[in-house]
Amino acid sequence: QVQLLESAPGLVKPSQTLSLSCTVSGESITTRNYAWSWLRQPPGKGLEWIAYITSGGNVAYRPSLESRTTVSRDTFQNQFTLQLSSVTPEDTAVYYCARTTFLSRGSDQRGDYTYWGQGTRVTVSS
């Protein structure tokens, strides 16, 4: 069974960099045809895709967040990470890592993702 486990940074101060990692078990992140993704849901708002890294190592970012976002992976640890720089209170959200198929990559639809991390609540506040 595929399981995703997120790290938990909790509180981040404005202008700092948010860093999250997602450790995957039960499936290699290099298995073909998947996109390992980061999403978030701000309070009272819908789900928002942030970025993904494919099994082949290609990355893509939500255009509105691209300038502040970096996704990377460690294939030996079977882990992928998100860094979001220069955070503001508008980045307060529950952050998720998830797996989708290559065809559904970049989707904002919850139903397009098969496996999810537990969700990490991140608050940006001084």
Protein Blocks (a to p, Z undefined) as FASTA:
>chain_A
ZZdddddekpacehiacddddddehiafkbghiacddddddehiacddfbdcdfkopacd
dfklmmmgccdddfklopaddddehiafklgccdddddddfklgoiabfklpmbdcebia
ddddZZ
